[in-house]
Amino acid sequence: MQRIRLRYTKRGRLRFTSHRDFQRAFERALRRAEVPMAYSAGFTPHPRVSYANAAPTGTGSEAEYLEIALAEARDPQKLRELLDESMPAGLDITDAVEARTSGLADRLTASVWELRLEGTEPAEAERAVEVFLAAESVEVQRRTKNGMRTFDTRGAVVSLAVVPASAVPADRTPDSACAILRLVVRHLTPAVRPDDVLSGLRVVADLAPPVPAAVTRLAQGLFDEESGTVTDPLAPDREAVTAAPSTATEAADAKAPEGPAA
């Protein structure tokens, strides 16, 4: 059995798809692309797909991850192309690598988020960020399936800053006032989401954008304490594949006919 890890996106209007909607679209893509999936045992076998830390409904993402198990070996890049062609535009399969290490979910310990606050002046956002970061704790409330829960958002935030106007690409520069925040948050329990941080900014600094923020996950992976960056969770698998032949190559070699004896 071969395991393939995939990176995918949620862009444009597709950011409003729920995780269940994505699951249905992805399983249809598996059938269209005729992927030789491995199935679970039991009375109701289902494709062996593992999803990891999906973004909340309504947020965009450039860095979602999942893992599939195949009954037959396939080239990861060819498989990625077939699946990407079978997915709706906006749900794009952007990377694929053969799983050669364990614990993908364990390497998703932090996320980098972009929060676009339309109608908010950058100077106002900078003042609010300073107040938030200076606080020892920032408690907010959120309704969960078990009712209202109060928790600290400050402890999960590694960094929070207003992106300078000079760092914003010209094609993304807004026509009106707009503050763009860059947020790095650890994946703790309970999970602190971007909207929780926005609630915290409203609590401590009365920052209240006139329209809902446009939120996009730019990256997620293992947080490097030394560099303060979020690393690519597929890098260890990519390095392991480089050091050793892939399962697809091994399978092809095994099927290759032997040449005539000398």
C-alpha positions as CSV (number, residue, x, y, z in Angstrom):
1,M,0.0,0.0,0.0
2,Q,1.3,3.5,-1.0
3,R,0.4,6.6,1.0
4,I,0.3,10.0,-0.8
5,R,0.1,13.4,1.0
6,L,-1.6,16.2,-0.8
7,R,-1.8,20.0,-0.3
8,Y,-4.9,21.8,-1.5
9,T,-6.4,25.2,-1.5
10,K,-9.8,26.9,-0.8
11,R,-10.0,30.1,-2.9
12,G,-12.6,32.6,-3.9
13,R,-16.2,31.7,-3.3
14,L,-15.1,28.1,-2.5
15,R,-13.9,29.3,0.9
16,F,-17.5,29.1,2.0
17,T,-17.6,25.3,1.4
18,S,-17.8,23.3,4.6
19,H,-15.3,20.4,5.3
20,R,-18.1,17.9,4.5
21,D,-18.7,19.6,1.1
22,F,-15.0,19.3,0.4
23,Q,-15.0,15.7,1.3
24,R,-17.8,15.0,-1.1
25,A,-16.1,16.9,-3.9
26,F,-12.7,15.1,-3.3
27,E,-14.3,11.6,-3.2
28,R,-16.0,12.4,-6.5
29,A,-12.6,13.5,-7.9
30,L,-11.0,10.3,-6.8
31,R,-13.7,8.3,-8.8
32,R,-13.3,10.5,-11.9
33,A,-9.6,10.2,-11.9
34,E,-9.9,6.4,-11.4
35,V,-7.5,6.5,-8.4
36,P,-6.9,2.9,-7.1
37,M,-7.9,3.7,-3.6
38,A,-7.3,1.3,-0.6
39,Y,-10.5,0.8,1.4
40,S,-11.2,0.3,5.1
41,A,-12.4,-3.1,6.4
42,G,-15.8,-3.8,7.9
43,F,-19.4,-3.8,6.7
44,T,-19.2,-0.3,5.2
45,P,-15.8,0.0,3.5
46,H,-14.8,3.6,2.6
47,P,-11.8,5.1,0.9
48,R,-8.8,5.5,3.2
49,V,-8.5,9.3,3.4
50,S,-7.2,11.2,6.4
51,Y,-7.9,14.9,6.7
52,A,-5.7,17.1,8.9
53,N,-6.8,20.3,10.7
54,A,-9.2,21.7,8.1
55,A,-9.7,25.5,8.1
56,P,-13.1,26.8,9.4
57,T,-15.9,27.4,6.9
58,G,-15.8,30.9,5.4
59,T,-12.0,31.2,5.5
60,G,-9.7,30.8,2.5
61,S,-6.6,28.7,2.6
62,E,-3.5,28.1,0.6
63,A,-2.3,25.2,2.9
64,E,-4.8,22.4,3.6
65,Y,-3.5,18.8,3.9
66,L,-4.7,15.3,3.6
67,E,-3.4,11.8,3.1
68,I,-4.7,9.0,0.9
69,A,-3.8,5.3,0.8
70,L,-3.6,3.5,-2.6
71,A,-4.0,-0.1,-3.4
72,E,-1.5,0.3,-6.4
73,A,1.5,2.6,-6.6
74,R,1.2,5.8,-8.6
75,D,3.5,8.7,-9.4
76,P,2.6,11.5,-7.0
77,Q,2.9,14.3,-9.5
78,K,0.8,12.6,-12.2
79,L,-1.8,11.7,-9.6
80,R,-1.9,15.4,-8.4
81,E,-2.5,16.6,-12.0
82,L,-5.4,14.1,-12.5
83,L,-7.0,15.0,-9.2
84,D,-6.6,18.8,-9.8
85,E,-8.3,18.4,-13.2
86,S,-11.2,16.7,-11.5
87,M,-11.7,19.2,-8.7
88,P,-13.8,22.5,-8.9
89,A,-11.8,25.6,-9.6
90,G,-10.8,27.1,-6.3
91,L,-10.3,23.7,-4.7
92,D,-6.9,23.1,-6.2
93,I,-4.5,20.3,-5.5
94,T,-1.2,22.1,-5.5
95,D,1.4,19.6,-4.1
96,A,1.8,15.9,-3.7
97,V,4.5,13.7,-2.2
98,E,4.8,10.1,-1.2
99,A,4.5,9.6,2.6
100,R,7.9,8.3,3.8
101,T,7.6,9.6,7.4
102,S,5.0,9.3,10.1
103,G,2.9,11.8,11.9
104,L,1.7,14.5,9.4
105,A,-0.8,15.8,11.8
106,D,1.9,16.1,14.5
107,R,3.8,18.5,12.2
108,L,0.8,20.9,11.9
109,T,1.5,22.8,15.1
110,A,1.0,26.4,13.9
111,S,-0.7,28.5,11.1
112,V,0.1,31.7,9.4
113,W,-3.1,33.8,8.6
114,E,-3.8,36.9,6.7
115,L,-6.7,39.1,7.9
116,R,-7.9,41.8,5.6
117,L,-9.9,44.5,7.5
118,E,-11.7,46.5,4.9
119,G,-12.7,50.0,6.1
120,T,-10.1,50.0,8.8
121,E,-7.2,52.4,8.8
122,P,-3.7,50.8,9.2
123,A,-2.8,53.2,12.0
124,E,-6.0,52.2,13.9
125,A,-5.1,48.5,13.5
126,E,-1.5,49.1,14.6
127,R,-2.7,50.7,17.8
128,A,-5.0,47.8,18.5
129,V,-2.3,45.3,17.8
130,E,0.0,47.0,20.3
131,V,-2.6,46.9,23.0
132,F,-3.3,43.2,22.3
133,L,0.3,42.1,22.4
134,A,1.0,44.1,25.6
135,A,-1.8,42.2,27.4
136,E,-0.9,39.2,29.5
137,S,-4.2,37.5,28.6
138,V,-7.1,38.3,26.4
139,E,-10.2,36.3,27.2
140,V,-13.0,35.9,24.7
141,Q,-16.2,33.8,24.5
142,R,-17.3,31.5,21.7
143,R,-20.2,29.2,21.4
144,T,-19.2,25.6,21.0
145,K,-21.3,22.4,20.8
146,N,-21.1,22.2,24.6
147,G,-22.3,25.8,25.0
148,M,-20.5,29.1,25.6
149,R,-16.8,28.8,26.5
150,T,-14.4,31.4,27.7
151,F,-10.7,31.0,26.8
152,D,-7.5,33.1,26.4
153,T,-6.5,34.0,22.9
154,R,-3.3,35.8,23.8
155,G,-1.4,32.7,24.8
156,A,-1.8,31.1,21.4
157,V,-0.6,34.1,19.4
158,V,3.1,33.9,18.4
159,S,3.1,37.1,16.4
160,L,0.6,39.7,15.1
161,A,1.5,42.7,12.9
162,V,0.1,45.1,10.4
163,V,1.5,44.4,6.9
164,P,3.2,47.6,5.6
165,A,1.6,49.1,2.5
166,S,4.9,48.7,0.7
167,A,4.8,44.9,1.2
168,V,1.3,44.6,-0.4
169,P,1.4,43.6,-4.2
170,A,0.1,46.3,-6.5
171,D,-2.7,44.1,-7.8
172,R,-4.0,43.6,-4.2
173,T,-3.8,47.2,-3.0
174,P,-7.3,48.2,-1.9
175,D,-8.9,51.4,-3.3
176,S,-10.2,52.4,0.2
177,A,-8.9,52.1,3.8
178,C,-7.8,48.6,4.5
179,A,-5.5,47.1,7.2
180,I,-3.9,43.8,6.5
181,L,-2.8,41.8,9.5
182,R,-0.4,38.9,9.5
183,L,-1.1,36.4,12.4
184,V,0.9,33.4,13.5
185,V,-1.0,31.2,16.0
186,R,-0.2,28.0,17.7
187,H,-2.6,25.0,17.4
188,L,-3.6,24.6,21.1
189,T,-6.6,23.1,22.8
190,P,-9.1,24.7,22.6
191,A,-8.1,25.9,19.2
192,V,-7.7,29.7,18.8
193,R,-9.1,30.8,15.4
194,P,-8.6,34.1,13.6
195,D,-12.1,35.2,14.5
196,D,-11.2,34.7,18.1
197,V,-8.2,37.0,17.7
198,L,-10.4,39.6,16.1
199,S,-12.8,39.3,19.0
200,G,-9.8,39.8,21.3
201,L,-8.8,43.0,19.4
202,R,-12.4,44.3,19.9
203,V,-12.3,43.4,23.6
204,V,-9.0,45.1,24.5
205,A,-8.8,47.9,21.9
206,D,-12.4,48.4,20.5
207,L,-11.3,47.5,17.0
208,A,-14.4,46.8,15.1
209,P,-14.1,46.6,11.2
210,P,-17.3,47.8,9.5
211,V,-17.4,44.6,7.4
212,P,-16.4,41.0,8.2
213,A,-12.7,40.3,7.7
214,A,-11.5,38.3,4.8
215,V,-9.4,35.6,6.3
216,T,-6.9,33.3,4.5
217,R,-4.5,30.7,5.8
218,L,-1.2,31.2,4.1
219,A,0.7,28.3,5.7
220,Q,0.6,25.7,8.4
221,G,3.2,23.3,9.7
222,L,5.7,22.8,12.4
223,F,6.6,25.9,14.3
224,D,10.4,26.4,14.4
225,E,11.2,28.0,17.8
226,E,14.7,29.1,16.7
227,S,13.7,31.0,13.5
228,G,10.1,31.8,14.5
229,T,8.8,30.5,11.2
230,V,6.2,27.9,10.2
231,T,7.9,25.2,8.1
232,D,6.6,23.1,5.2
233,P,5.1,19.9,6.7
234,L,5.8,17.9,3.5
235,A,9.5,18.7,3.5
236,P,10.6,15.6,5.5
237,D,8.7,13.3,3.1
238,R,10.3,15.1,0.1
239,E,13.7,14.7,1.5
240,A,13.1,11.0,2.3
241,V,11.9,10.3,-1.3
242,T,15.0,12.1,-2.6
243,A,17.2,9.8,-0.5
244,A,15.5,6.6,-1.6
245,P,13.5,5.4,-4.7
246,S,9.7,5.9,-4.5
247,T,7.2,3.1,-4.2
248,A,6.0,3.8,-7.7
249,T,9.6,3.4,-9.0
250,E,10.1,0.2,-7.0
251,A,6.9,-1.2,-8.4
252,A,7.9,-0.3,-12.0
253,D,11.3,-1.9,-11.5
254,A,9.7,-5.1,-10.1
255,K,7.4,-5.4,-13.2
256,A,10.2,-4.7,-15.7
257,P,11.1,-7.8,-17.7
258,E,14.6,-9.1,-17.2
259,G,17.0,-8.8,-20.1
260,P,18.5,-11.9,-21.8
261,A,21.1,-13.8,-19.8
262,A,24.7,-13.0,-20.7
